[in-house]
Every structure is written in structure tokens, then in C-alpha cells.
């Protein structure tokens, strides 16, 4: 399986430390590869094409569950941390 960790901080050093601690906390040999991707906010949250992400997301809990968990394949989990 895959693990996607989303962490947000204005201090890159804290992000690096958190990612290192998280990886070390996992069982030895359980991580084959890892990747750090740093990003930035562009024009008040737009993507590089100018699209405002999130404007089409379902607002109600039932709608979110409907699109997040596929009955045939299951779901995915994201850990999101704001420092």
C-alpha cells in the first residue's frame, strides 16, 4: 500500500524534521521509497492554469463519502498535519 502524508508549515526545517520522524516511526523495512515534494501558494490558491482548486468538492458529509470511497476498490487515507 501507499501512504500519503500532507504537512503544512511556514518553516521548511520543521517539515523536514516531521517527515524524518514519521519515516523513522514506521516498522523497519516497511518503506521501499519516499519522496518529499515542496510546493507554494500561487495567486490566492489557484493552480498554475488559474483554476481555483476545491470549487467542485462536495460540501456535505454524505457527498464526500460517496466520492471518497469506491464500493468496488475501497478508499484511500491521507494524513494532513498543519504545524
N, CA, C and O atoms as a MOPAC input file, in Angstrom:
PM7 MOZYME 1SCF
protein

 N      0.82000 1    -1.18900 1     0.00000 1
 C      0.00000 1     0.00000 1     0.00000 1
 C      0.85300 1     1.23600 1     0.00000 1
 O      2.07600 1     1.17500 1     0.12600 1
 N      0.19300 1     2.35300 1    -0.14200 1
 C      0.85600 1     3.65200 1    -0.15600 1
 C      0.40400 1     4.48300 1     1.03100 1
 O     -0.70700 1     4.31700 1     1.53600 1
 N      1.26700 1     5.36900 1     1.46600 1
 C      0.93500 1     6.35100 1     2.49300 1
 C      1.22700 1     7.71500 1     1.92000 1
 O      2.30700 1     7.95500 1     1.38000 1
 N      0.26400 1     8.60900 1     2.03900 1
 C      0.43000 1     9.98700 1     1.59000 1
 C      0.33100 1    10.86400 1     2.82200 1
 O     -0.71300 1    10.89300 1     3.47400 1
 N      1.38900 1    11.57500 1     3.15100 1
 C      1.41300 1    12.46900 1     4.30600 1
 C      1.45700 1    13.89800 1     3.79400 1
 O      2.37500 1    14.27500 1     3.06600 1
 N      0.46600 1    14.69300 1     4.17600 1
 C      0.43800 1    16.10300 1     3.80000 1
 C      0.72400 1    16.90900 1     5.05000 1
 O     -0.02600 1    16.83000 1     6.02300 1
 N      1.79000 1    17.67800 1     5.03700 1
 C      2.14600 1    18.52000 1     6.18400 1
 C      2.33200 1    19.94600 1     5.69000 1
 O      2.84300 1    20.17300 1     4.59400 1
 N      1.91300 1    20.90000 1     6.50700 1
 C      1.97700 1    22.30100 1     6.10700 1
 C      2.62100 1    23.12200 1     7.21700 1
 O      2.23200 1    23.03000 1     8.38100 1
 N      3.59900 1    23.91600 1     6.84300 1
 C      4.27400 1    24.80300 1     7.79000 1
 C      4.97500 1    25.89900 1     7.00500 1
 O      5.33500 1    25.70800 1     5.84300 1
 N      5.16400 1    27.02400 1     7.63000 1
 C      5.93200 1    28.11000 1     7.01400 1
 C      7.43000 1    27.90600 1     7.20600 1
 O      8.23300 1    28.67200 1     6.67400 1
 N      7.80900 1    26.88300 1     7.96000 1
 C      9.21900 1    26.60900 1     8.21600 1
 C      9.59400 1    25.26000 1     7.59700 1
 O      9.17800 1    24.21000 1     8.08700 1
 N     10.37200 1    25.29300 1     6.52900 1
 C     10.75900 1    24.07600 1     5.82000 1
 C     11.52700 1    23.13300 1     6.73600 1
 O     11.42100 1    21.91500 1     6.59400 1
 N     12.29300 1    23.67300 1     7.66600 1
 C     13.06200 1    22.81000 1     8.57400 1
 C     12.13400 1    21.96300 1     9.44500 1
 O     12.45900 1    20.81600 1     9.75000 1
 N     10.99500 1    22.50400 1     9.84600 1
 C     10.03600 1    21.72100 1    10.63200 1
 C      9.41600 1    20.62200 1     9.78100 1
 O      9.18200 1    19.51700 1    10.26900 1
 N      9.15100 1    20.91400 1     8.52200 1
 C      8.60100 1    19.90100 1     7.62400 1
 C      9.58700 1    18.75300 1     7.43800 1
 O      9.20200 1    17.58500 1     7.47900 1
 N     10.85300 1    19.08700 1     7.23500 1
 C     11.87900 1    18.06600 1     7.06900 1
 C     11.97600 1    17.20100 1     8.31700 1
 O     12.04500 1    15.97500 1     8.21900 1
 N     11.98300 1    17.83200 1     9.49800 1
 C     12.08700 1    17.09500 1    10.75400 1
 C     10.87300 1    16.18700 1    10.95100 1
 O     11.02200 1    15.04000 1    11.37300 1
 N      9.68500 1    16.68600 1    10.65200 1
 C      8.47400 1    15.88000 1    10.79600 1
 C      8.50600 1    14.66900 1     9.87300 1
 O      8.20100 1    13.55600 1    10.29900 1
 N      8.87200 1    14.87800 1     8.61500 1
 C      8.93500 1    13.76700 1     7.66200 1
 C      9.95300 1    12.72000 1     8.11200 1
 O      9.70300 1    11.52000 1     8.00300 1
 N     11.08400 1    13.17100 1     8.61100 1
 C     12.10900 1    12.23700 1     9.10000 1
 C     11.60000 1    11.43700 1    10.29600 1
 O     11.78900 1    10.22200 1    10.35900 1
 N     10.96100 1    12.11100 1    11.23800 1
 C     10.41200 1    11.41600 1    12.40900 1
 C      9.33500 1    10.41000 1    12.00000 1
 O      9.28300 1     9.29400 1    12.51800 1
 N      8.48800 1    10.81700 1    11.07400 1
 C      7.41600 1     9.93400 1    10.62100 1
 C      7.98800 1     8.67500 1     9.97300 1
 O      7.56400 1     7.56300 1    10.28600 1
 N      8.95300 1     8.85300 1     9.07000 1
 C      9.55100 1     7.69000 1     8.40100 1
 C     10.23800 1     6.76600 1     9.39000 1
 O     10.14800 1     5.54500 1     9.26500 1
 N     10.92700 1     7.34000 1    10.37700 1
 C     11.61800 1     6.51700 1    11.37700 1
 C     10.63000 1     5.77800 1    12.28700 1
 O     10.97900 1     4.75500 1    12.87500 1
 N      9.39400 1     6.29300 1    12.40700 1
 C      8.41600 1     5.65800 1    13.29300 1
 C      7.76800 1     4.43000 1    12.66600 1
 O      7.13300 1     3.64100 1    13.36600 1
 N      7.91800 1     4.25900 1    11.36800 1
 C      7.32500 1     3.10900 1    10.67300 1
 C      8.19100 1     1.86900 1    10.88900 1
 O      9.39200 1     1.98800 1    11.13000 1
 N      7.59600 1     0.69000 1    10.80400 1
 C      8.37400 1    -0.54600 1    11.01200 1
 C      9.57400 1    -0.63200 1    10.06200 1
 O      9.47400 1    -0.28900 1     8.88400 1
 N     10.69400 1    -1.08900 1    10.58900 1
 C     11.92600 1    -1.20100 1     9.80300 1
 C     11.68300 1    -2.07400 1     8.56800 1
 O     11.11700 1    -3.16300 1     8.66500 1
 N     12.11700 1    -1.58000 1     7.41500 1
 C     11.97500 1    -2.31100 1     6.16500 1
 C     10.61500 1    -2.16100 1     5.50200 1
 O     10.38400 1    -2.73800 1     4.44000 1
 N      9.70900 1    -1.39800 1     6.10600 1
 C      8.36300 1    -1.27100 1     5.54000 1
 C      8.27200 1    -0.19900 1     4.45800 1
 O      7.29400 1    -0.16000 1     3.71000 1
 N      9.27300 1     0.66900 1     4.36500 1
 C      9.24800 1     1.73700 1     3.36600 1
 C     10.27800 1     1.42600 1     2.29300 1
 O     11.47600 1     1.33700 1     2.56300 1
 N      9.78800 1     1.26400 1     1.07400 1
 C     10.66800 1     0.96900 1    -0.05200 1
 C     11.25300 1     2.25500 1    -0.63000 1
 O     12.45400 1     2.32300 1    -0.89300 1
 N     10.42300 1     3.26600 1    -0.83100 1
 C     10.86900 1     4.56300 1    -1.34200 1
 C     10.06800 1     5.66300 1    -0.67300 1
 O      8.96000 1     5.43400 1    -0.18700 1
 N     10.63500 1     6.85000 1    -0.65100 1
 C      9.90700 1     8.01800 1    -0.15000 1
 C     10.29900 1     9.22300 1    -0.99900 1
 O     11.34700 1     9.23600 1    -1.64500 1
 N      9.43900 1    10.22600 1    -0.98300 1
 C      9.67300 1    11.41200 1    -1.79800 1
 C      9.13500 1    12.63600 1    -1.07600 1
 O      8.00300 1    12.62600 1    -0.59100 1
 N      9.92600 1    13.67300 1    -1.00200 1
 C      9.49600 1    14.96200 1    -0.45400 1
 C      9.17900 1    15.88800 1    -1.61700 1
 O      9.99300 1    16.04900 1    -2.52700 1
 N      8.00200 1    16.49400 1    -1.58900 1
 C      7.63300 1    17.46200 1    -2.61700 1
 C      7.19500 1    18.73200 1    -1.90700 1
 O      6.22200 1    18.72800 1    -1.15300 1
 N      7.90900 1    19.80300 1    -2.14800 1
 C      7.57500 1    21.08200 1    -1.54400 1
 C      6.82900 1    21.92200 1    -2.57000 1
 O      7.14300 1    21.88600 1    -3.76000 1
 N      5.84000 1    22.67700 1    -2.10500 1
 C      5.04700 1    23.47700 1    -3.03200 1
 C      4.92800 1    24.90800 1    -2.52600 1
 O      5.54700 1    25.28500 1    -1.53100 1
 N      4.13700 1    25.68100 1    -3.21400 1
 C      3.93600 1    27.07900 1    -2.87200 1
 C      2.50700 1    27.46800 1    -3.22200 1
 O      1.83600 1    26.77200 1    -3.98500 1
 N      2.04700 1    28.57400 1    -2.66500 1
 C      0.71700 1    29.08800 1    -2.97500 1
 C      0.84300 1    30.03200 1    -4.16100 1
 O      1.67000 1    30.94400 1    -4.15600 1
 N      0.02200 1    29.80800 1    -5.17000 1
 C      0.06400 1    30.60100 1    -6.40100 1
 C     -1.23500 1    31.37600 1    -6.54700 1
 O     -2.30800 1    30.77400 1    -6.54100 1
 N     -1.16900 1    32.65300 1    -6.67500 1
 C     -2.31800 1    33.53500 1    -6.91000 1
 C     -3.53600 1    33.15300 1    -6.06800 1
 O     -4.57200 1    32.76500 1    -6.60800 1
 N     -3.40900 1    33.26200 1    -4.77100 1
 C     -4.51600 1    33.01700 1    -3.83600 1
 C     -5.11200 1    31.61700 1    -3.93800 1
 O     -6.32900 1    31.46100 1    -3.84600 1
 N     -4.28500 1    30.60900 1    -4.12300 1
 C     -4.73100 1    29.22900 1    -4.10000 1
 C     -5.09900 1    28.64100 1    -5.45500 1
 O     -5.65800 1    27.54600 1    -5.50900 1
 N     -4.80800 1    29.32500 1    -6.53400 1
 C     -5.09900 1    28.78900 1    -7.86300 1
 C     -3.98400 1    27.83300 1    -8.29200 1
 O     -2.85100 1    27.93400 1    -7.82300 1
 N     -4.32500 1    26.89600 1    -9.19900 1
 C     -3.25700 1    26.09700 1    -9.77400 1
 C     -2.59400 1    26.90600 1   -10.88500 1
 O     -3.01800 1    28.02600 1   -11.16700 1
 N     -1.57300 1    26.36200 1   -11.51200 1
 C     -0.80800 1    27.14300 1   -12.48800 1
 C     -1.60200 1    27.51400 1   -13.73800 1
 O     -1.18000 1    28.38200 1   -14.50200 1
 N     -2.75300 1    26.86400 1   -13.95500 1
 C     -3.60400 1    27.24000 1   -15.09600 1
 C     -4.60100 1    28.33300 1   -14.73500 1
 O     -5.30500 1    28.84500 1   -15.60500 1
 N     -4.66400 1    28.69600 1   -13.44800 1
 C     -5.60600 1    29.71300 1   -12.99600 1
 C     -6.85300 1    29.15100 1   -12.34100 1
 O     -7.67100 1    29.91100 1   -11.82300 1
 N     -7.02000 1    27.80500 1   -12.35400 1
 C     -8.18400 1    27.14700 1   -11.75800 1
 C     -8.12000 1    27.23500 1   -10.24400 1
 O     -7.05500 1    27.03900 1    -9.66000 1
 N     -9.25300 1    27.52800 1    -9.59400 1
 C     -9.31600 1    27.55300 1    -8.13700 1
 C     -9.69800 1    26.15900 1    -7.66300 1
 O    -10.84400 1    25.73900 1    -7.82200 1
 N     -8.74800 1    25.44500 1    -7.08400 1
 C     -8.97400 1    24.07600 1    -6.65700 1
 C     -9.97200 1    24.03300 1    -5.51100 1
 O     -9.98600 1    24.91500 1    -4.65200 1
 N    -10.79700 1    23.01400 1    -5.50500 1
 C    -11.74500 1    22.80300 1    -4.41900 1
 C    -13.12400 1    23.35900 1    -4.68700 1
 O    -14.03500 1    23.11400 1    -3.89500 1
 N    -13.32000 1    24.09200 1    -5.76100 1
 C    -14.62100 1    24.71000 1    -6.00400 1
 C    -15.68700 1    23.69400 1    -6.37900 1
 O    -16.87700 1    23.99500 1    -6.28000 1
 N    -15.29300 1    22.49300 1    -6.80800 1
 C    -16.26000 1    21.47400 1    -7.19700 1
 C    -16.37500 1    20.36100 1    -6.15600 1
 O    -17.07400 1    19.37500 1    -6.39300 1
 N    -15.70600 1    20.49600 1    -5.01200 1
 C    -15.77900 1    19.46200 1    -3.98900 1
 C    -17.14400 1    19.45600 1    -3.32500 1
 O    -17.75200 1    20.50700 1    -3.12100 1
 N    -17.62200 1    18.26400 1    -2.99000 1
 C    -18.90400 1    18.13600 1    -2.30400 1
 C    -18.78800 1    18.71700 1    -0.91000 1
 O    -17.78300 1    18.49900 1    -0.23300 1
 N    -19.79300 1    19.44900 1    -0.46800 1
 C    -19.74500 1    20.12900 1     0.82700 1
 C    -20.34300 1    19.29100 1     1.95200 1
 O    -19.97500 1    19.48600 1     3.11100 1
 N    -21.25100 1    18.36700 1     1.64900 1
 C    -21.90500 1    17.58500 1     2.69000 1
 C    -21.15500 1    16.28100 1     2.95000 1
 O    -20.48400 1    15.75000 1     2.06500 1
 N    -21.28200 1    15.77000 1     4.18600 1
 C    -20.55800 1    14.55300 1     4.57700 1
 C    -20.92700 1    13.36300 1     3.70200 1
 O    -20.05000 1    12.59100 1     3.31500 1
 N    -22.21000 1    13.19900 1     3.38400 1
 C    -22.63700 1    12.06600 1     2.56000 1
 C    -22.02300 1    12.14500 1     1.16400 1
 O    -21.58600 1    11.13000 1     0.62100 1
 N    -21.98900 1    13.32400 1     0.59000 1
 C    -21.41000 1    13.51200 1    -0.73600 1
 C    -19.91500 1    13.26000 1    -0.73900 1
 O    -19.38300 1    12.67600 1    -1.68400 1
 N    -19.23700 1    13.69300 1     0.30600 1
 C    -17.79500 1    13.45700 1     0.40100 1
 C    -17.49600 1    11.96700 1     0.50000 1
 O    -16.56800 1    11.47100 1    -0.14000 1
 N    -18.28600 1    11.25200 1     1.30600 1
 C    -18.05400 1     9.81500 1     1.44700 1
 C    -18.34700 1     9.11000 1     0.12200 1
 O    -17.64900 1     8.16700 1    -0.24900 1
 N    -19.36300 1     9.56200 1    -0.57900 1
 C    -19.73500 1     8.94800 1    -1.85700 1
 C    -18.60100 1     9.02500 1    -2.87300 1
 O    -18.36400 1     8.06300 1    -3.60300 1
 N    -17.90200 1    10.14400 1    -2.93300 1
 C    -16.82400 1    10.27800 1    -3.91300 1
 C    -15.48200 1     9.79600 1    -3.38100 1
 O    -14.58000 1     9.52500 1    -4.17400 1
 N    -15.31800 1     9.67800 1    -2.06300 1
 C    -14.03500 1     9.29300 1    -1.48700 1
 C    -13.84100 1     7.78700 1    -1.40200 1
 O    -12.70800 1     7.31100 1    -1.47100 1
 N    -14.91900 1     7.02800 1    -1.25400 1
 C    -14.80200 1     5.58300 1    -1.08000 1
 C    -15.55100 1     4.88200 1    -2.20800 1
 O    -16.77800 1     4.94500 1    -2.28700 1
 N    -14.80000 1     4.21600 1    -3.07800 1
 C    -15.41900 1     3.45600 1    -4.16000 1
 C    -15.81200 1     2.08500 1    -3.63500 1
 O    -15.00200 1     1.40100 1    -3.00900 1
 N    -17.03700 1     1.68400 1    -3.88500 1
 C    -17.53900 1     0.41200 1    -3.37100 1
 C    -16.73700 1    -0.77900 1    -3.88300 1
 O    -16.58700 1    -1.76900 1    -3.16600 1
 N    -16.22100 1    -0.70400 1    -5.10500 1
 C    -15.50300 1    -1.83000 1    -5.69300 1
 C    -14.05700 1    -1.92500 1    -5.22700 1
 O    -13.53000 1    -3.02800 1    -5.08100 1
 N    -13.40800 1    -0.79200 1    -4.99300 1
 C    -11.97100 1    -0.81300 1    -4.70700 1
 C    -11.60600 1    -0.33900 1    -3.30400 1
 O    -10.45000 1    -0.47900 1    -2.90300 1
 N    -12.52600 1     0.20500 1    -2.55900 1
 C    -12.21500 1     0.70700 1    -1.22200 1
 C    -11.83100 1     2.16600 1    -1.26500 1
 O    -12.21500 1     2.88800 1    -2.18400 1
 N    -11.08400 1     2.59900 1    -0.28700 1
 C    -10.73900 1     4.00700 1    -0.19900 1
 C     -9.27400 1     4.22200 1     0.05500 1
 O     -8.50000 1     3.27400 1     0.18900 1
 N     -8.90600 1     5.46900 1     0.11900 1
 C     -7.54000 1     5.88100 1     0.42300 1
 C     -7.57100 1     6.75200 1     1.65300 1
 O     -8.60700 1     7.32000 1     1.99900 1
 N     -6.44400 1     6.85700 1     2.30900 1
 C     -6.35600 1     7.67300 1     3.51200 1
 C     -5.22200 1     8.67000 1     3.36800 1
 O     -4.15500 1     8.34000 1     2.85100 1
 N     -5.45600 1     9.87700 1     3.82300 1
 C     -4.45500 1    10.93100 1     3.78200 1
 C     -4.28800 1    11.45600 1     5.18800 1
 O     -5.27500 1    11.74400 1     5.86400 1
 N     -3.05700 1    11.58500 1     5.63800 1
 C     -2.75200 1    12.21100 1     6.91100 1
 C     -2.34800 1    13.65000 1     6.61400 1
 O     -1.39300 1    13.88600 1     5.87300 1
 N     -3.06200 1    14.60200 1     7.18200 1
 C     -2.76600 1    16.01000 1     6.94500 1
 C     -2.40600 1    16.67500 1     8.25600 1
 O     -3.16200 1    16.60000 1     9.22500 1
 N     -1.25100 1    17.32700 1     8.29000 1
 C     -0.75600 1    17.95000 1     9.51500 1
 C     -0.40400 1    19.39400 1     9.22100 1
 O      0.28800 1    19.67800 1     8.24300 1
 N     -0.87400 1    20.31800 1    10.06400 1
 C     -0.51900 1    21.72600 1     9.93600 1
 C      0.32200 1    22.08900 1    11.15800 1
 O     -0.12600 1    21.94900 1    12.29600 1
 N      1.53700 1    22.55400 1    10.90900 1
 C      2.42900 1    22.94300 1    12.01600 1
 C      2.39200 1    24.42900 1    12.22200 1
 O      3.07500 1    24.94700 1    13.10700 1

